[in-house]
Amino acid sequence: MTLKLSVPSIGCASCIETITKAIQSVDTSAIVTGDPASKSLDIDSQLSEVKIRELIAIAGHKTA
């Protein structure tokens, strides 16, 4: 499943790296790309959207 999410708290590449690590801790094959300027993430993962949003929250960020 490919998911595009808005994450207003993303400020830099380090934020995206933190979120990527959180998601890949559960789905090692997940691909996460992000853009701090647009504050968006593209996530290709087998996880449900609910689980992905939960992992982003655990990483200290909120989705819009």
Secondary structure, DSSP 8 states (H G I E B T S, - for coil): -EEEEE-TT--SHHHHHHHHHHHHTT-TT-EEEEETTTTEEEEE-SS-HHHHHHHHHHTT----
